[in-house]
Amino acid sequence: MSRPGRDDAPDRLYTLTGGRSRSDASDRWDVVTLVVAECDPVSGLQSEHAAILRMCRQPTAVVEIAAELGLPVSIIKILLSDLLAAGRVSARHPRTAALPDPDFLEQVLVGLRNL
């Protein structure tokens, strides 16, 4: 009996990444990082790499790529790292917003409690 959401063919994932479970640059990818293809797919590319390049003609989030291809985000990050290293994609990482001042948040909390 198979469980929903589980990959029934883990060997396929192992093959897609060339046996890697992570890449050096995979930590740089966030699920909302926007990816843009810098070139069209060429012959000889792995089919998943070609699919990513076709999908990313417009800025596309990492999580959207994973959902569209039906692959785990961790695998997509490895594939994107390969494409980034080859200069075939560029990435626009999300900005981290500055956190509000904790004293200000405390004052807001006290104000809300006083309502």
URHUWO-V447591 format. One line per field, one symbol per residue. ss: DSSP state (H for helix, E for strand, L for the rest). A space follows every 50 residues. Layout:
BEGIN
ss=???
END
This chain:
BEGIN
ss=LLLLLLLLLHHHHHHHLLLLLLLLLHHHLLLLLEEEELLLLLLLLLHHHH HHHHHLLLLEEHHHHHHHHLLLHHHHHHHHHHHHHLLLEEEELLLLLLLL LHHHHHHHHHHHHLL
END
